[in-house]
Amino acid sequence: MINAKEAANAAIEYLKSFYSNAKNIMLEEVELSEEKKSWSITISFENVDPEDKKPSTIITRIYKIFRIDNTSGQVIAMKSKDYK
């Protein structure tokens, strides 16, 4: 079994492998499933384009939900979460 911190770290590392330009990564939510088989981890970040030199660019946060296997610590799923 893994703990919440290990699950969050797994989610963040997985995120970085897909979004190499992710900045200001924040842990938003952590939840262990009722059957204790997986963790649900919500991470937010800013995906900054390194080529964009305009200071007036509006940066929005992107939210992703990760499901982490509680036994292996492997990421099972990554989904978008829309906060509007």
C-alpha positions in Angstrom: 0.0 0.0 0.0 1.2 3.5 -0.7 0.4 6.7 1.2 -1.2 9.9 -0.1 2.2 11.6 -0.5 3.5 8.8 -2.6 0.3 8.8 -4.8 0.6 12.6 -5.3 4.3 12.3 -6.3 3.4 9.5 -8.8 0.8 11.8 -10.3 3.1 14.8 -10.5 5.9 12.7 -12.2 3.4 11.3 -14.7 2.1 14.8 -15.4 5.6 16.0 -16.1 6.3 13.2 -18.5 3.4 14.5 -20.7 3.6 18.2 -20.0 7.3 19.2 -20.0 6.4 22.9 -19.9 4.2 22.5 -16.8 4.9 25.3 -14.3 3.5 26.2 -10.9 2.3 22.6 -10.2 -0.1 22.4 -7.3 -1.7 19.6 -5.5 -5.5 20.3 -5.3 -7.3 17.2 -4.0 -6.4 13.8 -2.6 -8.9 11.0 -2.0 -8.6 7.3 -1.2 -11.4 5.2 -2.8 -14.0 3.7 -0.5 -12.7 0.2 -1.3 -9.1 1.5 -0.7 -7.9 0.2 -4.1 -6.9 3.5 -5.6 -6.1 7.2 -5.0 -7.8 10.0 -6.8 -5.3 12.9 -7.1 -6.2 16.3 -8.6 -3.2 18.4 -9.8 -3.3 21.9 -11.4 -0.6 23.6 -13.4 0.2 26.2 -16.0 1.3 24.9 -19.3 3.6 27.7 -20.5 4.9 27.9 -24.1 8.6 28.6 -23.9 8.4 30.3 -27.3 5.8 32.8 -26.1 7.7 36.0 -25.1 4.6 38.3 -24.7 4.3 39.5 -21.1 0.6 40.1 -21.5 -0.3 36.5 -22.2 -3.1 35.3 -19.9 -2.1 32.1 -18.2 -4.9 29.7 -17.2 -4.7 26.8 -14.9 -5.2 23.3 -16.2 -6.6 20.6 -13.9 -6.0 16.9 -14.2 -7.4 14.0 -12.2 -5.1 11.0 -11.7 -6.1 7.6 -10.5 -3.2 5.8 -8.8 -3.3 2.1 -7.9 -2.9 1.8 -4.1 -0.8 -1.4 -4.3 1.6 -0.7 -7.1 1.7 3.1 -7.1 1.2 3.1 -10.9 -1.0 5.6 -12.7 -4.1 4.0 -13.9 -5.8 7.0 -15.5 -5.4 10.7 -16.3 -8.5 12.8 -17.0 -9.2 16.5 -17.5 -11.2 18.3 -14.9 -13.1 21.4 -15.9 -13.4 24.2 -13.4 -15.8 26.9 -14.8 
